[in-house]
Amino acid sequence: MLDKLEAIKARWQDVGDRIIDPAAMADMKSYAKLTKEYKDLKIIVDAYDRLTEVISQVADNKELIKTEKDDHEFVAMAKAELSLLEEEEVQLREDLKQMLIPKDPEDEKNVIVEIRAGTGGDEAGIFVGDLLRMYTKYCESRKWKTELLTVNESSSGGYKEVGFSVTGEGVYGELKFESGVHRVQRVPVTESQGRVHTSAASVAVLPEADMVDVNIRTEDIRVDTFRASGAGGQHVNKTESAVRLTHIPTGVVVECQEGRSQLKNREIAMKVLSTRIYEAEHKKHIDAIAAKRKTMVSTGDRSAKIRTYNWPQGRVTDHRINLTLYHLDAIIGGDLQNIIDALRVAENAEKLKAGED
């Protein structure tokens, strides 16, 4: 591990030399990547520098304890310090082992989140609204920007489907764990006899495609326009501002009617279309990794039941890691960090077990 860390330090020093070269700023996109790499590597280098310092101090203390014969009080102090240093060395090695786990390059990407009502009728649509608010509140707590992209309302006041983008630092690395089927167990407002029903909604978290990730030819897209409408067919406007894009080679269809203009809707629809096409390739990558592990925390399987929200018991259970928490109100209010952190720890443990480091 120390040889690998020494190589990382050399790379960090090289990147540091490059970012202070005025020529590097000629390409701002490349420069931004370099500065981020420098920042990320510095965390590892700082820990490595402290580890080498501690290793040296451990050796010095052992030598002192071995050679000092007269000053017993000084030896006792050295032994006490040695114990603390050895504990710190063990912790630093463990921390660095975690830092060296390969990161998915997708983790830094922005995302598009799509939530769809599943089984449960009107209650499933209401649950989609609950999940939308939960994620919106969580994103606000992380200082991430959200933008509503697509909305398909249901007559019950809920949603058949909703999609939104999230922009910020390390978004996909945090939200990727949310892909899958979410179940809700509670008494619906329409239930007259007080019986608990089980409904579901599916969540898809798609890493947003960059222009270099996917090449879509204009001639492969069919563009249709129509009038935007709300729930029950009520027209939002009288012009054909809504846009439907069909990617002919793959059959992927995207609609957008949230923007005020056809141009804005077409721009949003193109972003979603690119992301969905890119996601198909990314899913192959996820499935290939999943095949190497007995379990796969950050699964791309949208049919997998990942979490249950039980209102009568105030309980939220994540089935992938058998984690149960009893503060449902806080979680549905956007307090997701404890769950996401636990899932990330489990994923890192899987990577270490699989020898991917």
LOFIKOL-915909 format. One record per residue: residue in one letter; y, z, x of N, C-alpha, C in turn. Coordinates in steps of 0.001 Angstrom, whole numbers, plus 500000, padded with zeros to 6 digits. Atoms other than C-alpha are relative to their C-alpha. Layout:
// LOFIKOL-915909
AYZXYZXYZX;...
// end
This chain:
// LOFIKOL-915909
M498800500000500827500000500000500000501256500000500866;L498816499913499147502401500810502847500377498639500581;D499704501346499492502060497282504260500705499163498934;K499384500737501110502919495847500845501450500467499798;L498654499455500167505932498167500596500930499551501120;E499189500473498873507143497131504051500427498550499783;A499680501400500310506984493488502942501067499920498915;I499001499966501074508970494337499824501366500375500570;K498724499606499387511627496038501946500609498837500776;A499505501164499264511875492957504139500589498976499042;R499495500929501009512313490805501029501332500499499453;W498757499415500511514997493185499711501151499780500976;Q498965500211498978516910492932502993500408498530500058;D499713501436499988516629489133502903500868499614498804;V499217500292501207517931488985499316501412500551500152;G498686499400499772520762491333500306500874499123500877;D499246500909499129521811488937503076500437498748499245;R499695501244500722521678485969500698501108500188498968;I499002499829501074523822487470497924501406500221500548;I498652499866499433526696488177500321500465498709500667;D499626501313499478526675484556501468500836499280498939;P499143500671501001529605482783499694499349498773499386;A500651501200500526527440479682499301499069500317498847;A500946499624501058525054481614497039500644499973498620;M499307499936501288527702481867494319500270498618499423;A499801501360500514527822478090493947499134499752498773;D500892500118501153524886478338491549499917501377499358;M499894498676500592525697481266489263498693500469499354;K501271499606500614522332481196487480499047500526501072;S500844499557498888520485481459490788500537501301500594;Y499384498794499455522962484081492009499686501212499122;A500304498897500921522379486204488898498560500481500183;K501392499632499770518625486097489541499843500783501295;L500066499307498720519129487163493139500528501430499896;T499424498659500125521366490097492231499096500913499185;K500941499183500782518864491264489626498785500376500839;E501137499710499135516002490972492120500368501081501006;Y499535499002499042518042492970494629500027501384499358;K499905498728500722518674495690492045498609500561499702;D501359499552500328515011495832490973499254500468501251;L500707499643498772513684495909494547500563501271500626;K499374498818499401516166498608495580499360501281499492;I500661498811500564514456501092493253498718500299500765;I501246499833499247511168500494495076500289500390501442;V499670499737498594512771500483498522500476501437500190;D499518498614499903514550503800497875498835500982499966;A501172499120500098511264505407496845499144499896501267;Y500785500206498771509506503874499876500648500705501190;D499289499314498915512196505156502252499794501509499926;R500229498558500156511805508636500811498561500358500363;L501399499739499663508015508380501152499803500056501517;T500151500008498531508241507467504860500647501236500617;E499330498792499521510679510345505367499118501233499778;V500869498864500328508314512789503633498762500004500889;I501183500097499125505299511515505611500335500511501399;S499572499548498674507241512118508831500189501513500026;Q499768498558500071508269515609507722498689500771499892;V501321499379500120504678516456506764499355500098501379;A500592500019498659503500515442510255500694501014500912;D499244499053499168506286517469511910499623501445499682;N500331498631500407505470520580509891498584500383500435;K501372499720499572501756520301510627499946500269501495;E499969499820498557502498519985514327500617501352500360;L499339498722499751504844522980514205499066501168499709;I500933498935500379502271525134512402498874500128501023;K501099500016499026499637524108514938500410500580501351;T499584499636498640501715524805518053500774501321500083;E499192498775499973503964527736517104499090501233499912;K500882498831499942502269531020518066500742501325499804;D499286498728499947504999533643518220500791500327498726;D499106499744501148507397533228515261499220499832498691;H500841500070501205505151534067512295500816499724498731;E499144500241501172508047534063509813500367498518499900;F499666501430499962509032530560510880498798499151499577;V501220500716500381505424529386510504499762500108498495;A500171499812501446505264530876506995500937499093499221;M499035500888500642508416528950506048499543498546500103;A500470501370499801506944525757507513498829499688499074;K501142500190500896503742526239505492500454499833498553;A499478500104501370505708526770502278500654498632499783;E499356501312500096507788523646502970498951498884500013;L501064501007499920504638521694503856499325499811498649;S500636500086501317503098522520500486500844499172499036;L499093500751500886506171521169498661500051498524500397;L499946501382499519506297518063500840498740499234499633;E501255500664500346502626517283500237499937499685498512;E499926500269501443503170517578496474500911498807499732;E499062501111500184506155515245496720499384498689500470;E500643501214499496504136512769498780499016499429498980;V500961500444501015501400512636496141500735499344498829;Q499245500541501132503993512067493387500656498669500350;L499363501243499573505839509404495376498992498854500077;R501034501034499923502614507516496044499599499524498607;E500362500377501375501744507607492341501117499182499358;D498858500735500564505258506483491351500049498578500555;L499952501314499370505143503615493830498845499124499540;K501135500766500512501711502578492614500353499376498644;Q499560500513501292503205502236489125501046498900500172;M498951500995499777506218500341490482499445498669500489;L500577501217499422503948497846492242499145499216499002;I500733500745501019502161496872489029500790498735499660;P499267501248500257503055493190488496500645500000498615;K499300500113501279505647492699485791499794498611499421;D500059501285500683505249489981483216501393499379500079;P498670500619499905508109487533483939500659499823498638;E499440500121501348508519487246480170500759501267499585;D499463498721500454509509490921479949501520500039499963;E498542499971499944513140490201480800500645499109498942;K499430500972500940513551487608478063500509500663498722;N499598499648501356515411487936474792498874499597499053;V501093500288500931513259487701471682500514499549498645;I499812500224501428513035486415468161498903500784499298;V500943499172500750511393488869465773499879499438498587;E500260500489501359509786487605462563499133501022499271;I500736499028500808508625490016459860499657499352498663;R500442500631501243506559488762456899499235501000499129;A500728499153500944505321490551453807498548499563499937;G501430500288500121501527490808453588499476500470498661;T500582499512501247499264492387451009500838501145499448;G499276498900500623500910494695448507501119499591499075;G499019500470500973503196492502446405501420500439500313;D498599499602499830506722493834445853500162501102501038;E499902498892499050506018496976447890499971499499501435;A500043500578498651505162494845450947501365499428500371;G498674500546499749508528493100450589501025501082500289;I499100498871499745510338496442450426499741500571501399;F500372499502498678508431497540453546500563499109501101;V499374500905499028509695494440455372501441500427500247;G498628499515499852513201495730454688500072501284500803;D500053498756499224512234499145456075499828499705501489;L500245500355498598510908497569459272501230499336500616;L498783500653499514514028495404459599501042501038500381;R499025498948499702516251498493459421499551500840501202;M500530499219498881513962500376461843500301499308501328;Y499773500731498752514197497665464483501488499835500290;T498556500137499808517920497160463924500593501277500585;K499515498708499491518568500881464468499533500229501432;Y500506499824498643516350500923467561500807499142500979;C499225500901499137518198497924469007501410500537500220;E498670499398499856521517499638468345499965501135501024;S500106498881499060520318502705470272499844499512501434;R500174500563498660519465500433473230501185499123500413;K498811500834499746522838498643473037499642498515500087;W500389501401500069521070495349472302500702499345498808;K499340500758501073522699492665470152498954499337499111;T500902500655500948520887491490467007500779498997499152;E499387501026500856521603488399464934498967499521498999;L500900500447501057519991487573461601499907498481500022;L500200501441499911518479484095461728499494499395498695;T500583500527501233516367483570458613499721501141499040;V500255499006501039516089485453455329499410499309498783;N500602500483501244513787484816452394499775501220499122;E500033498790500815514476487473449788498971499898498877;S500891499943501162512096488599447058500786500543498813;S499287499595501214513072489376443483500081501519499859;S500059498544500129512274493092443980501052500714500837;G499017499384499119515110493646446437499525500098501430;G500526500017498649512883493271449453500065498605500585;Y500010501297499330512029490294451629498581499456500076;K501266500672499718509240487767451755499858499792501505;E499993500270498562510238486987455320501413500186500534;V498703499869499357513050487798457722499807499782501496;G500059500233498564513787486699461278501344500300500630;F498752499690499318516349487892463798499775499931501503;S500073500060498531517139487516467494500498501319500572;V499557498799499290517571490372469964500348499584501423;T499513500370498672519633489928473130500357501253500779;G499701498837499174519794492429475968499146500000501255;E500742499884498740518169493659479169498581500500499741;G501397499587500111514363493781479240499489500120498582;V500325499861501421514031493198475497498518499748499718;Y501396500319500311510616491501475384499047501049500574;G500842498992499380509149494092477756499855501251499156;E500052498839500878509936496776475167499418499654498633;L500362500309501383509460495021471833498673499256499848;K501248500773500115506313493010472670498878500815499384;F501052499146500542504200495994471638500005500040498476;E499875499906501452505384495603468031499285498879499258;S500696501113500660503474492364467349498685500474499391;G501239499641500672500717492867464796500271500401498558;V499896499608501411500062494196461294500375501480499904;H499539498637500251501954497313460194499650500357498549;R500378499572501347500564499233457195500892501144499530;V499255498898500594502466501506454833499167500595498866;Q500711499280501073500838504131452605500988500938499330;R499061499170500749503117505599449930499935499636498523;V499930500267501434503836505737446207501144499022499770;P498923500981500234505760502560445302500921500438498873;V499042499649501059508859502872443138499549499453498654;T500487500603501253507063500709440564498752500686499472;E501228499315500402504058503081440368500319501145499047;S499672499014501033504212505111437148499099501230500041;Q500962498899500022501160507338437789499926500761501323;G499929499241498764502066508549441263498889499724500986;R501102500310499079499205506828443084500543499394501299;V499627500540498690499468506062446785499397498606500157;H500461501372499767499233502340447563500088499689501495;T499945500492498625498563500600450871500486498568499991;S499439501347499876500692497578451703500139499675501486;A499935500407498592501235495608454886501082498953500229;A499077501040499547503672493457456797499599499632501426;S500328500444498643503106491379459928501285499803500791;V498854500136499097505492491440462877499601499092501153;A500208500876498847505719488683465481501226500107500896;V498915499911499019507806489220468621499811498859500986;L500128501221499213508395485900470358501014499984501138;P499040500117498892509913485607473854500805498719499843;E499139501145500257512896483299473477499858498962501112;A500200501084499038512410479947475161501320499612500656;D498865500563499283514833478838477860499892498479499945;M500000501468500022515800475192478144498946499437500947;V500974500499499025513507474867481162498570500271499573;D501349499609500420510542476382479287499325498953499125;V500587500936500953510062473684476688500887498763499881;N499271501261500102511044470042476457499688499356498661;I500181500578501331511534468820472896500835498719499898;R499291501276500116512402465169472418500629499873498617;T499269500158501265514970464358469753499221499146499015;E500732500903500903512787461573468384498766500654499392;D501165499300500548509996464118467733500368500985498899;I499539499046501007512112466105465284500499499272498754;R499469500500501274512644465282461606500957501052499445;V498971499090500488515836466824460210500232499750498517;D499704500062501427516229467565456490501075501031499682;T498977499051500431519233469198454851499851500248498496;F500073499644501417519415471010451523500998501118499730;R499042498956500362521550473493449629499409501378500266;A500438498628499753521312477110450777499935500741498676;S500156499233501238520100479469448062499519501394500315;G500433498613499831519462483161447615498788500283499150;A501163499600500794516827485139445746500102499445498591;G500031500514501356515789483583442452500625498633499861;G499479501349500052517260480219443368501496499914499832;Q498543500008500139520901481262443100500642499335501213;H499394500748498897522976478861445181501072500817500695;V499001499332499193524941480406448006501213499094500184;N498889500945499908527023477253448394499601498688499336;K500226501257500710527340473814446906499878498812500936;T500171501074499029527031471811450102498640500141500664;E501317499991499365523873470873451986500125500540501424;S499817499374498689524422473357454819498685500479500593;A501291499533499506520793474530455064499278498874500736;V500659500993499148518647472775457689498514500321500128;R501439499877499763514912472170457974499631499053501141;L500453500808498868513499470955461309498476499973500021;T501448500159499892509977469583461594499681499344501340;H500425500569498724508441469068465029498723499211499738;I501091500876500445506183466101464313498715500167500825;P501246499890499226503693466470467245499195501266499708;T500712498736500213502870470123466466499957500426498535;G499957499598501403503724470346462762500777501273499747;V499213498776500163505949473389463369501241499693499156;V498863500193500896508561473715460598500881501248500039;V499039498898499968511710475841460783501118499696499022;E498871500141500914514328476421458098501055501048500344;C498920499038499798517733478075458454501119499706499018;Q498914500162500956520392478668455829500985501170500061;E499160498807499922522141481822457055501411499693500470;G498671500350499512525042480115458824500853499358498927;R499089500582500988528105478894456972500073498483500107;S499900501440499819527891475413458420498646499408500351;Q501231500698499665525161472827458833499790499995501508;L500098500025498544525958472663462563499451501319500539;K500465498683499559525446476417463009498529500192499631;N501388499854500429522212476365461010499062499139500845;R500834500876499178520910473445463037499809500604501397;E500081499361498684521690475299466274498992501156499980;I500926498866500122519833478410465084498568499505499820;A501338500535500264516888476380463776499382499421501259;M500502500579498756516588474579467108499535501099500953;K500390498877499148516463477908468946498650500565499550;V501259499463500532513699479173466651498853499020500230;L501034501021499797511784475883466875499514500003501450;S500375499983498579511856475922470689499163501223500325;T500709498753499721510707479533470738498594499980499431;R501344500048500606507793478925468362499070499068500771;I500832500929499227506558475953470369499629500629501339;Y500274499318498733506880477924473603499006501133499803;E500883498871500278505109480887472000498540499586499957;A501385500473500064501994478801471411499376499961501390;E500491500029498623501654478311475172499929501410500581;H499988498630499492502584481909475928498808500794499469;K501130499279500592499865483148473572498709499711500761;K501178500319499190497259481320475662499959500893501236;H499892499131498827498512483333478642499583501421499636;I500344498648500444498228486608476699498505500116499746;D501430499969500319494742485766475441499152499984501266;A500742500065498732493603484944478990499986501366500675;I499946498655499428494767488380480170499133500954499186;A500757499106500874493223490116477161498507499872500235;A501422500233499768489859488553477970499483500773501213;K500395499273498792489871490443481289499913501500499764;R499964498568500254490335493832479672499195500353498767;K500737499548501176488311495869477227500944500206498828;T498982499856501036491500496653475311501239499285500483;M498771500710499638494844494935475218501128500574499172;V498936499332500744497836497035474260501016499005499480;S498958500948500415500425494262474222499348498728499464;T500767501117500533498233492033472105500877498981499288;G499297501035500740499418488746470724499292499667498699;D500774500266501209496881488907467900500756500522498781;R499183499587501139499017488943464751499173500575498862;S500848499487501082496025489834462567499519501412500297;A500482498677499606495356493094464438500849501091499344;K499299498858500599496230496289462557500393500940501119;I499570499202498855498343498205465038500558501366499619;R499326498736500309500170500962463152499998500278498506;T499956499577501405500112502945459900501115501024499822;Y498920499096500359503104504678458314499604500687498690;N500491499271501170501842507363455913501082500951499498;W498889499221500531504664508734453741499575501381499492;P500361498669500517502786511578451946499803501034501101;Q500256499071498896501791513128455296501109499983501055;G498937500114499008504959512124457166499457499601501359;R500764500304498785502648510566459730500119498536500373;V500073501349499458502803507499461964498890499982501042;T501125500096499069499627506454463799499967498618500618;D500208501261499301499391503756466450498526499934500383;H501460500045499886495744502699466353499531499511501364;R500421500529498712495705501011469773499778501096501037;I500111498923499014496158504253471698499713501343499328;N500327498786500763495172506755468975501117501043500087;L498839499117499956498685508212468986500465500288498580;T499520499599501314499720510176465894501195500926500153;L498778499199499972503218511563465393500375500374498578;Y499680499508501341504518513603462468501504500104499775;H498581500068500358508169512628462337500315498573499539;L499876501356500553507997509482460213501454499635499720;D498611500315500353511600509743458994500804499563501214;A499270500354498784512926509636462561499554498644500522;I500526501267499490510645506763463548500483498834499148;I499564501076500884511447504631460504501525499858500070;G498551500060499789515082505467461316500375499415501343;G499722500698498754514734503704464659499603500731501269;D500382499230498812513392506420466982498609499576500472;L501267500602499578510681504234468517499662500229501465;Q500163499996498550511097505044472201498739500724500464;N501196499261499580508301507634472453498736499163499825;I501171500846500239505801505202470939499947498875501021;I499952501115499056506921502294473124499677500465501413;D500292499470498668506837504460476257498511500275500166;A501433499705499939503288505602475458499182498714500103;L500700501286499942502191501994474915500159499351501368;R499798500572498676503744500924478216499138500717501041;V500860499241499084501914503723480061498556499546499857;A501377500446500236498656502630478432499770498605500569;E500136501346499469499285499012479385499909500023501523;N500041499892498539499992499964483010498665500558500478;A501310499448499645496804502016483084498929498923499922;E500956501115500142494894498957481871500113499049501187;K499794500912498874496444496813484583499407500580501283;L500560499358498808495510499333487270498472499981499976;K501461499986500147491969499626485927499405498622500231;A500489501369499869491619495856485856500242499451501415;G499762500447498624492774495656489460501036498934500131;E498976501051499963495766493473488669501122500322500982;D498953499679499027497922495336491139499578499553501396;
// end
